[in-house]
Amino acid sequence: MMAVDGTYETVVKSPMGDQKATLTVKSDGDTWTGTQAGAMGSMDITDGKVDGDKLTWSVAITVPMPMTLTNEATVDGDTITGTVTAGAFGSFPLTGTRTA
């Protein structure tokens, strides 16, 4: 098991308020797969990459409009911190804690 693997309860501070999601990470070498599940349902991770304790990934959303969110985060112990970029809407902070 890699240091980044696990389940994280995350919160993104967005203009629409706090967006809570459960992020699952299963790494395989320098890539990873998983899901991001929240109020908008469960979405598969795409383009998941691992570089040491850093994760990058994309997720396609349909609400409030179709777009791809690009994400980067660093895992430190059981804490994950990073940013979510929503195209022209800018970037928002992501924080979370590993639960399992």
All heavy atoms as an XYZ file, in Angstrom:
712
protein
N       0.845     -1.189      0.000
C       0.000      0.000      0.000
C       0.885      1.246      0.000
O       1.833      1.353      0.760
C      -0.905      0.005      1.234
C      -1.788      1.220      1.314
S      -3.069      0.998      2.554
C      -2.916      2.545      3.415
N       0.555      2.153     -0.869
C       1.308      3.395     -0.971
C       0.850      4.377      0.105
O      -0.261      4.272      0.619
C       1.088      4.025     -2.345
C       1.639      3.206     -3.494
S       3.418      3.363     -3.650
C       3.542      5.066     -4.174
N       1.714      5.328      0.389
C       1.413      6.307      1.440
C       0.193      7.161      1.112
O      -0.428      7.713      2.007
C       2.622      7.203      1.671
N      -0.129      7.274     -0.186
C      -1.259      8.130     -0.562
C      -2.586      7.380     -0.594
O      -3.646      7.992     -0.675
C      -1.026      8.796     -1.935
C       0.170      9.741     -1.869
C      -0.847      7.760     -3.031
N      -2.540      6.040     -0.541
C      -3.763      5.260     -0.673
C      -4.692      5.464      0.513
O      -4.242      5.645      1.643
C      -3.442      3.762     -0.786
C      -2.871      3.389     -2.140
O      -2.409      4.286     -2.853
O      -2.893      2.192     -2.478
N      -5.984      5.410      0.252
C      -6.951      5.486      1.332
C      -8.220      6.179      0.919
O      -8.464      6.453     -0.251
N      -9.031      6.456      1.926
C     -10.296      7.161      1.752
C     -10.213      8.468      2.522
O      -9.822      8.467      3.693
C     -11.468      6.307      2.275
O     -11.470      5.072      1.566
C     -12.793      7.007      2.087
N     -10.551      9.557      1.855
C     -10.448     10.887      2.455
C     -11.804     11.569      2.452
O     -12.529     11.516      1.452
C      -9.475     11.766      1.653
C      -8.074     11.219      1.580
C      -7.710     10.310      0.594
C      -7.107     11.617      2.492
C      -6.426      9.800      0.513
C      -5.813     11.118      2.424
C      -5.477     10.206      1.435
O      -4.208      9.708      1.368
N     -12.124     12.196      3.574
C     -13.303     13.066      3.630
C     -12.802     14.465      3.319
O     -12.014     15.037      4.089
C     -13.956     13.009      5.015
C     -14.542     11.657      5.363
C     -15.642     11.194      4.405
O     -16.346     12.052      3.824
O     -15.796      9.972      4.236
N     -13.230     15.018      2.179
C     -12.696     16.291      1.719
C     -13.767     17.374      1.695
O     -14.967     17.086      1.618
C     -12.096     16.164      0.307
O     -13.138     15.841     -0.622
C     -11.009     15.098      0.266
N     -13.291     18.617      1.755
C     -14.157     19.788      1.623
C     -13.468     20.755      0.670
O     -12.285     21.059      0.835
C     -14.398     20.492      2.976
C     -15.267     21.736      2.779
C     -15.038     19.550      3.980
N     -14.225     21.222     -0.324
C     -13.744     22.267     -1.215
C     -14.526     23.532     -0.889
O     -15.760     23.520     -0.849
C     -13.939     21.887     -2.698
C     -13.558     23.048     -3.604
C     -13.116     20.651     -3.033
N     -13.800     24.627     -0.632
C     -14.431     25.920     -0.359
C     -14.724     26.571     -1.710
O     -13.832     27.128     -2.337
C     -13.491     26.821      0.449
C     -13.074     26.229      1.780
C     -14.154     26.410      2.814
C     -13.668     25.993      4.196
N     -14.773     25.893      5.146
N     -15.975     26.475     -2.163
C     -16.326     27.004     -3.478
C     -17.285     28.183     -3.339
O     -17.837     28.404     -2.258
C     -16.971     25.904     -4.329
O     -18.360     25.844     -4.086
N     -17.511     28.921     -4.426
C     -18.475     30.031     -4.366
C     -19.884     29.552     -4.021
O     -20.700     30.335     -3.552
C     -18.440     30.605     -5.778
C     -17.134     30.182     -6.346
C     -16.844     28.853     -5.713
N     -20.169     28.260     -4.241
C     -21.481     27.710     -3.925
C     -21.522     27.150     -2.509
O     -22.448     26.432     -2.146
C     -21.856     26.606     -4.918
C     -21.931     27.104     -6.350
S     -22.576     25.844     -7.499
C     -21.517     24.453     -7.144
N     -20.498     27.445     -1.729
C     -20.447     26.934     -0.360
C     -19.525     25.736     -0.267
O     -18.869     25.356     -1.233
N     -19.467     25.148      0.924
C     -18.596     23.990      1.139
C     -19.119     22.777      0.375
O     -20.277     22.394      0.542
C     -18.525     23.658      2.632
C     -17.725     24.675      3.414
O     -17.218     25.636      2.798
O     -17.613     24.508      4.641
N     -18.273     22.209     -0.464
C     -18.619     21.014     -1.227
C     -17.894     19.827     -0.594
O     -16.673     19.722     -0.707
C     -18.198     21.173     -2.695
C     -18.778     22.403     -3.372
C     -20.290     22.329     -3.518
O     -20.829     21.312     -3.941
N     -20.969     23.404     -3.166
N     -18.666     18.968      0.063
C     -18.065     17.811      0.726
C     -18.070     16.619     -0.219
O     -19.031     16.417     -0.971
C     -18.833     17.474      2.000
C     -18.726     18.573      3.044
C     -19.371     18.193      4.352
C     -19.172     19.314      5.359
N     -19.929     19.127      6.578
N     -17.011     15.840     -0.168
C     -16.922     14.643     -0.994
C     -16.036     13.619     -0.316
O     -15.180     13.958      0.499
C     -16.379     14.978     -2.381
N     -16.263     12.365     -0.663
C     -15.411     11.273     -0.217
C     -14.541     10.865     -1.396
O     -15.048     10.507     -2.463
C     -16.260     10.079      0.256
O     -17.103     10.520      1.317
C     -15.371      8.943      0.744
N     -13.232     10.975     -1.216
C     -12.263     10.668     -2.260
C     -11.577      9.358     -1.927
O     -11.047      9.209     -0.822
C     -11.235     11.797     -2.336
C     -10.120     11.665     -3.360
C     -10.664     11.793     -4.772
C      -9.056     12.726     -3.110
N     -11.618      8.402     -2.855
C     -10.897      7.151     -2.646
C      -9.717      7.100     -3.604
O      -9.849      7.461     -4.775
C     -11.796      5.915     -2.862
O     -12.314      5.940     -4.194
C     -12.943      5.892     -1.874
N      -8.581      6.687     -3.075
C      -7.327      6.659     -3.837
C      -6.747      5.254     -3.782
O      -6.519      4.713     -2.699
C      -6.311      7.658     -3.248
C      -4.988      7.584     -3.997
C      -6.870      9.081     -3.260
N      -6.510      4.677     -4.959
C      -5.831      3.391     -5.051
C      -4.721      3.538     -6.088
O      -5.000      3.617     -7.283
C      -6.810      2.293     -5.457
C      -6.174      0.897     -5.450
C      -7.194     -0.179     -5.768
C      -6.659     -1.579     -5.564
N      -5.258     -1.772     -5.960
N      -3.483      3.617     -5.600
C      -2.375      3.899     -6.500
C      -1.813      2.626     -7.104
O      -1.958      1.529     -6.557
C      -1.279      4.670     -5.769
O      -0.771      3.897     -4.698
N      -1.173      2.795     -8.273
C      -0.517      1.700     -8.978
C       0.685      2.320     -9.679
O       0.559      2.880    -10.772
C      -1.479      1.057     -9.981
C      -0.827     -0.094    -10.741
O       0.268     -0.533    -10.336
O      -1.416     -0.541    -11.745
N       1.833      2.280     -9.004
C       3.018      2.936     -9.566
C       2.837      4.442     -9.550
O       2.558      5.019     -8.503
N       2.960      5.076    -10.729
C       2.846      6.540    -10.777
C       1.463      6.992    -11.240
O       1.271      8.150    -11.620
C       3.938      7.150    -11.663
C       3.864      6.640    -13.099
O       2.989      5.802    -13.413
O       4.692      7.094    -13.910
N       0.468      6.075    -11.201
C      -0.901      6.448    -11.520
C      -1.819      5.992    -10.389
O      -1.420      5.208     -9.533
C      -1.378      5.817    -12.843
O      -1.379      4.403    -12.699
C      -0.488      6.232    -14.008
N      -3.042      6.504    -10.392
C      -4.018      6.040     -9.413
C      -5.424      6.123     -9.979
O      -5.682      6.876    -10.915
C      -3.899      6.788     -8.089
C      -4.264      8.236     -8.096
C      -3.478      9.279     -8.485
C      -5.499      8.826     -7.674
N      -4.144     10.464     -8.329
C      -5.382     10.213     -7.832
C      -6.692      8.293     -7.163
C      -6.414     11.098     -7.502
C      -7.719      9.172     -6.843
C      -7.570     10.553     -7.007
N      -6.288      5.302     -9.403
C      -7.694      5.295     -9.774
C      -8.509      5.444     -8.503
O      -8.013      5.237     -7.394
C      -8.082      3.982    -10.477
O      -7.714      2.887     -9.632
C      -7.387      3.849    -11.825
N      -9.765      5.814     -8.676
C     -10.640      5.957     -7.526
C     -11.910      6.675     -7.905
O     -12.237      6.807     -9.084
N     -12.611      7.131     -6.880
C     -13.852      7.861     -7.099
C     -13.907      9.073     -6.185
O     -13.230      9.125     -5.151
C     -15.097      6.982     -6.824
O     -15.012      6.485     -5.488
C     -15.216      5.837     -7.809
N     -14.719     10.043     -6.593
C     -15.000     11.216     -5.790
C     -16.518     11.259     -5.675
O     -17.209     11.451     -6.680
C     -14.445     12.454     -6.500
C     -14.426     13.702     -5.655
C     -13.578     14.787     -6.309
O     -12.486     14.530     -6.802
N     -14.089     15.997     -6.317
N     -17.025     11.014     -4.468
C     -18.467     10.889     -4.268
C     -18.962     11.982     -3.343
O     -18.419     12.179     -2.256
C     -18.802      9.520     -3.679
N     -19.989     12.694     -3.800
C     -20.537     13.775     -2.982
C     -21.992     14.004     -3.315
O     -22.685     13.109     -3.799
N     -22.440     15.238     -3.088
C     -23.843     15.591     -3.311
C     -24.242     15.393     -4.769
O     -25.414     15.181     -5.078
C     -24.090     17.028     -2.884
N     -23.270     15.484     -5.685
C     -23.567     15.363     -7.105
C     -23.391     13.943     -7.611
O     -23.293     13.706     -8.812
C     -22.693     16.328     -7.902
C     -23.004     17.781     -7.587
S     -21.952     18.956     -8.470
C     -20.471     18.914     -7.474
N     -23.301     12.989     -6.677
C     -23.136     11.606     -7.080
C     -21.686     11.175     -7.018
O     -20.830     11.902     -6.522
N     -21.427      9.989     -7.555
C     -20.075      9.443     -7.544
C     -19.488      9.518     -8.941
O     -20.131      9.101     -9.902
C     -20.106      7.992     -7.067
O     -18.793      7.459     -7.049
N     -18.294     10.086     -9.049
C     -17.644     10.248    -10.331
C     -16.298      9.557    -10.319
O     -15.571      9.622     -9.321
C     -17.478     11.736    -10.650
C     -18.817     12.434    -10.831
S     -18.743     14.198    -10.467
C     -18.455     14.196     -8.713
N     -15.974      8.884    -11.421
C     -14.678      8.222    -11.529
C     -13.578      9.244    -11.747
O     -13.767     10.230    -12.471
C     -14.673      7.228    -12.697
C     -15.511      5.988    -12.397
O     -15.630      5.645    -11.204
O     -16.026      5.391    -13.346
N     -12.435      8.995    -11.132
C     -11.251      9.812    -11.324
C     -10.669      9.508    -12.701
O     -10.612      8.354    -13.117
C     -10.195      9.466    -10.244
C     -10.748      9.754     -8.842
C      -8.880     10.174    -10.501
C     -11.147     11.170     -8.576
N     -10.231     10.553    -13.398
C      -9.494     10.348    -14.641
C      -8.147     11.047    -14.524
O      -7.984     11.988    -13.743
C     -10.255     10.890    -15.866
O     -10.559     12.275    -15.662
C     -11.556     10.122    -16.093
N      -7.190     10.585    -15.290
C      -5.843     11.173    -15.323
C      -5.187     11.215    -13.948
O      -4.472     12.171    -13.639
C      -5.875     12.606    -15.903
C      -6.430     12.635    -17.320
O      -6.218     11.647    -18.040
O      -7.061     13.638    -17.693
N      -5.435     10.209    -13.112
C      -4.838     10.193    -11.780
C      -3.350      9.903    -11.855
O      -2.934      8.887    -12.406
N      -2.533     10.821    -11.303
C      -1.080     10.651    -11.301
C      -0.558     10.806     -9.868
O      -1.086     11.596     -9.095
C      -0.408     11.704    -12.183
C      -0.876     11.721    -13.631
C      -0.043     10.830    -14.512
C      -0.286     11.025    -16.001
N      -1.669     10.829    -16.425
N       0.485     10.044     -9.552
C       1.131     10.105     -8.241
C       2.589     10.477     -8.449
O       3.273      9.891     -9.292
C       1.089      8.734     -7.520
C       1.759      8.830     -6.154
C      -0.329      8.219     -7.382
N       3.067     11.453     -7.677
C       4.483     11.822     -7.682
C       4.898     11.999     -6.229
O       4.725     13.064     -5.656
C       4.698     13.108     -8.486
C       6.167     13.514     -8.528
O       7.019     12.743     -8.046
O       6.472     14.614     -9.039
N       5.383     10.915     -5.629
C       5.723     10.970     -4.200
C       4.462     11.125     -3.377
O       3.578     10.271     -3.407
N       4.358     12.262     -2.652
C       3.167     12.512     -1.836
C       2.189     13.452     -2.532
O       1.241     13.935     -1.928
C       3.565     13.076     -0.462
C       4.381     14.361     -0.568
O       4.637     14.827     -1.691
O       4.775     14.890      0.487
N       2.427     13.718     -3.834
C       1.552     14.616     -4.581
C       0.621     13.827     -5.496
O       1.040     12.876     -6.153
C       2.373     15.601     -5.422
C       3.127     16.624     -4.583
C       3.878     17.605     -5.466
C       4.460     18.767     -4.689
N       4.991     18.428     -3.382
N      -0.644     14.246     -5.515
C      -1.650     13.639     -6.383
C      -2.169     14.692     -7.350
O      -2.368     15.846     -6.958
C      -2.840     13.132     -5.565
C      -2.598     12.038     -4.543
C      -3.872     11.808     -3.730
C      -2.170     10.755     -5.224
N      -2.383     14.303     -8.602
C      -3.126     15.143     -9.535
C      -4.204     14.277    -10.168
O      -4.020     13.066    -10.345
C      -2.225     15.751    -10.635
O      -1.537     14.690    -11.306
C      -1.216     16.730    -10.050
N      -5.349     14.891    -10.472
C      -6.441     14.155    -11.091
C      -7.448     15.112    -11.698
O      -7.425     16.309    -11.444
C      -7.113     13.224    -10.096
C      -7.966     13.852     -9.030
C      -9.324     13.981     -9.038
C      -7.527     14.409     -7.771
N      -9.746     14.576     -7.870
C      -8.671     14.841     -7.089
C      -6.271     14.576     -7.186
C      -8.602     15.441     -5.822
C      -6.192     15.172     -5.938
C      -7.349     15.597     -5.260
N      -8.308     14.543    -12.520
C      -9.415     15.287    -13.107
C     -10.707     14.561    -12.796
O     -10.712     13.350    -12.564
C      -9.258     15.399    -14.626
O      -8.065     16.066    -14.957
N     -11.797     15.317    -12.799
C     -13.111     14.715    -12.627
C     -14.096     15.548    -13.443
O     -14.029     16.774    -13.443
C     -13.501     14.602    -11.130
C     -13.672     15.950    -10.482
C     -14.733     13.752    -10.951
N     -14.953     14.864    -14.177
C     -15.952     15.545    -15.004
C     -17.234     15.704    -14.201
O     -17.739     14.742    -13.640
C     -16.218     14.739    -16.266
N     -17.736     16.946    -14.141
C     -18.991     17.195    -13.435
C     -20.042     17.670    -14.432
O     -19.710     18.134    -15.530
C     -18.828     18.221    -12.294
C     -18.414     19.590    -12.839
C     -17.858     17.725    -11.241
C     -18.569     20.713    -11.830
N     -21.300     17.551    -14.057
C     -22.393     18.021    -14.902
C     -23.204     19.112    -14.225
O     -23.986     19.796    -14.870
C     -23.332     16.856    -15.269
O     -23.784     16.236    -14.066
C     -22.605     15.824    -16.123
N     -23.034     19.261    -12.881
C     -23.779     20.260    -12.115
C     -22.785     21.203    -11.460
O     -21.813     20.727    -10.875
C     -24.640     19.564    -11.021
C     -25.404     20.590    -10.192
C     -25.599     18.574    -11.660
N     -22.898     22.526    -11.538
C     -24.035     23.240    -12.135
C     -23.999     23.291    -13.662
O     -24.972     23.704    -14.282
C     -23.895     24.648    -11.547
C     -22.426     24.800    -11.308
C     -21.938     23.423    -10.930
N     -22.876     22.901    -14.262
C     -22.780     22.839    -15.713
C     -21.676     21.861    -16.058
O     -20.805     21.596    -15.226
C     -22.473     24.218    -16.296
C     -21.103     24.758    -15.917
S     -20.951     26.517    -16.251
C     -22.157     27.182    -15.092
N     -21.700     21.313    -17.276
C     -20.654     20.358    -17.639
C     -19.280     21.012    -17.691
O     -19.114     22.045    -18.354
C     -21.072     19.870    -19.032
C     -22.509     20.214    -19.157
C     -22.698     21.452    -18.336
N     -18.339     20.471    -16.960
C     -16.961     20.940    -17.020
C     -16.063     19.900    -16.380
O     -16.527     19.016    -15.676
C     -16.788     22.298    -16.330
C     -16.845     22.266    -14.816
S     -16.354     23.834    -14.069
C     -17.777     24.839    -14.431
N     -14.781     20.036    -16.649
C     -13.800     19.157    -16.024
C     -13.065     19.937    -14.955
O     -12.550     21.024    -15.221
C     -12.800     18.619    -17.070
O     -13.536     17.858    -18.028
C     -11.749     17.729    -16.420
N     -13.047     19.405    -13.754
C     -12.291     19.993    -12.655
C     -10.921     19.346    -12.630
O     -10.798     18.126    -12.685
C     -12.994     19.737    -11.324
C     -14.433     20.209    -11.191
C     -14.979     19.846     -9.818
C     -14.548     21.703    -11.447
N      -9.875     20.165    -12.554
C      -8.525     19.632    -12.396
C      -8.092     19.871    -10.961
O      -8.349     20.932    -10.385
C      -7.539     20.276    -13.387
O      -7.580     21.694    -13.225
C      -7.895     19.921    -14.821
N      -7.457     18.863    -10.386
C      -7.153     18.862     -8.959
C      -5.689     18.538     -8.730
O      -5.114     17.708     -9.441
C      -7.981     17.787     -8.253
C      -9.468     17.917     -8.520
O     -10.186     18.530     -7.756
N      -9.937     17.334     -9.614
N      -5.111     19.193     -7.737
C      -3.778     18.801     -7.276
C      -3.766     18.895     -5.771
O      -4.380     19.795     -5.185
C      -2.691     19.655     -7.907
C      -2.811     21.136     -7.681
C      -1.682     21.898     -8.374
O      -1.454     21.679     -9.575
O      -1.048     22.718     -7.684
N      -3.113     17.926     -5.142
C      -3.114     17.882     -3.681
C      -1.885     17.149     -3.185
O      -1.284     16.354     -3.908
C      -4.374     17.200     -3.159
N      -1.524     17.453     -1.942
C      -0.402     16.805     -1.282
C      -0.916     16.075     -0.046
O      -1.712     16.624      0.715
C       0.657     17.844     -0.869
O       1.101     18.519     -2.036
C       1.848     17.182     -0.191
N      -0.472     14.837      0.112
C      -0.832     14.043      1.280
C       0.308     14.145      2.289
O       1.470     13.925      1.952
C      -1.083     12.569      0.896
C      -1.343     11.728      2.135
C      -2.232     12.464     -0.089
N      -0.028     14.512      3.528
C       0.944     14.610      4.613
C       0.354     13.867      5.802
O      -0.541     14.382      6.471
C       1.205     16.082      4.951
C       2.228     16.243      6.067
O       2.847     15.236      6.475
O       2.406     17.380      6.537
N       0.844     12.648      6.014
C       0.243     11.823      7.066
C      -1.171     11.465      6.670
O      -1.390     10.862      5.624
N      -2.144     11.865      7.475
C      -3.545     11.591      7.162
C      -4.277     12.840      6.686
O      -5.509     12.875      6.665
C      -4.258     11.009      8.389
C      -3.833      9.579      8.665
O      -3.444      8.880      7.704
O      -3.882      9.163      9.831
N      -3.522     13.863      6.293
C      -4.115     15.116      5.838
C      -3.853     15.297      4.352
O      -2.760     14.992      3.863
C      -3.505     16.302      6.613
O      -3.733     16.105      8.003
C      -4.116     17.625      6.190
N      -4.856     15.776      3.628
C      -4.698     16.100      2.219
C      -5.073     17.569      2.032
O      -6.066     18.032      2.590
C      -5.551     15.167      1.333
C      -5.256     15.392     -0.146
C      -7.037     15.276      1.639
C      -5.855     14.326     -1.063
N      -4.225     18.304      1.321
C      -4.502     19.709      1.045
C      -4.145     19.985     -0.404
O      -3.185     19.426     -0.936
C      -3.680     20.658      1.939
O      -2.295     20.324      1.816
C      -4.093     20.581      3.385
N      -4.923     20.846     -1.040
C      -4.633     21.150     -2.427
C      -5.589     22.169     -3.001
O      -6.213     22.938     -2.268
N      -5.691     22.151     -4.330
C      -6.556     23.093     -5.021
C      -7.349     22.371     -6.100
O      -6.901     21.381     -6.678
C      -5.759     24.234     -5.687
O      -4.785     23.657     -6.565
C      -5.064     25.110     -4.671
N      -8.541     22.895     -6.333
C      -9.409     22.438     -7.409
C      -9.553     23.609     -8.371
O      -9.892     24.717     -7.947
C     -10.799     22.033     -6.869
C     -11.715     21.627     -8.004
C     -10.668     20.934     -5.838
N      -9.280     23.384     -9.645
C      -9.419     24.434    -10.642
C     -10.626     24.132    -11.514
O     -10.728     23.038    -12.094
C      -8.149     24.553    -11.494
O      -7.046     24.803    -10.623
C      -8.264     25.703    -12.502
N     -11.531     25.109    -11.583
C     -12.786     24.948    -12.311
C     -12.804     25.903    -13.506
O     -13.573     26.865    -13.552
C     -13.971     25.206    -11.392
N     -11.915     25.646    -14.451
C     -11.889     26.447    -15.673
C     -11.839     27.937    -15.404
O     -11.048     28.407    -14.581
N     -12.729     28.677    -16.042
C     -12.753     30.136    -15.934
C     -13.197     30.608    -14.560
O     -13.063     31.791    -14.246
C     -13.684     30.722    -17.004
N     -13.717     29.703    -13.731
C     -14.192     30.091    -12.404
C     -13.063     30.223    -11.396
O     -13.273     30.699    -10.286
C     -15.236     29.089    -11.900
C     -16.485     29.090    -12.725
C     -16.646     28.162    -13.735
C     -17.479     30.031    -12.511
C     -17.790     28.162    -14.514
C     -18.623     30.035    -13.286
C     -18.781     29.103    -14.298
N     -11.873     29.780    -11.758
C     -10.738     29.929    -10.868
C     -10.480     28.692    -10.030
O     -11.001     27.613    -10.310
N      -9.657     28.877     -8.991
C      -9.220     27.768     -8.139
C      -9.742     27.934     -6.729
O      -9.859     29.048     -6.233
C      -7.690     27.712     -8.106
O      -7.185     27.468     -9.391
N     -10.014     26.797     -6.101
C     -10.582     26.791     -4.757
C      -9.788     25.818     -3.884
O      -9.328     24.791     -4.378
C     -12.059     26.376     -4.793
C     -12.830     27.043     -5.874
C     -13.364     26.305     -6.924
C     -12.990     28.425     -5.896
C     -14.051     26.925     -7.956
C     -13.685     29.062     -6.920
C     -14.221     28.304     -7.951
N      -9.661     26.129     -2.586
C      -8.887     25.243     -1.709
C      -9.630     23.962     -1.375
O     -10.838     23.956     -1.170
C      -8.662     26.097     -0.456
C      -9.728     27.122     -0.472
C     -10.086     27.352     -1.914
N      -8.850     22.865     -1.326
C      -9.366     21.554     -0.945
C      -8.600     21.117      0.292
O      -7.377     21.232      0.339
C      -9.154     20.547     -2.077
C      -9.485     19.074     -1.804
C      -9.988     18.419     -3.081
C      -8.311     18.300     -1.261
N      -9.334     20.626      1.300
C      -8.695     20.050      2.487
C      -9.431     18.767      2.834
O     -10.586     18.577      2.451
C      -8.764     21.009      3.705
O     -10.130     21.330      3.959
C      -7.971     22.275      3.468
N      -8.749     17.891      3.527
C      -9.403     16.659      3.927
C      -8.572     15.836      4.881
O      -7.415     16.149      5.151
N      -9.202     14.775      5.389
C      -8.590     13.874      6.351
C      -8.841     12.444      5.916
O      -9.963     12.097      5.522
C      -9.196     14.100      7.756
O      -9.060     15.479      8.097
C      -8.490     13.260      8.791
N      -7.792     11.614      6.016
C      -7.940     10.198      5.697
C      -8.738      9.525      6.803
O      -8.471      9.720      7.977
C      -6.560      9.549      5.569
C      -6.648      8.100      5.187
C      -5.326      7.455      4.807
N      -4.142      8.227      5.017
C      -3.061      8.153      4.227
N      -3.044      7.364      3.185
N      -1.994      8.860      4.500
N      -9.732      8.727      6.402
C     -10.589      8.057      7.372
C     -10.285      6.578      7.454
O     -10.592      5.944      8.457
C     -12.076      8.223      7.019
O     -12.308      7.657      5.730
C     -12.456      9.686      7.025
N      -9.756      5.982      6.383
C      -9.497      4.550      6.376
C      -8.373      4.238      5.391
O      -8.172      4.977      4.446
C     -10.742      3.782      5.981
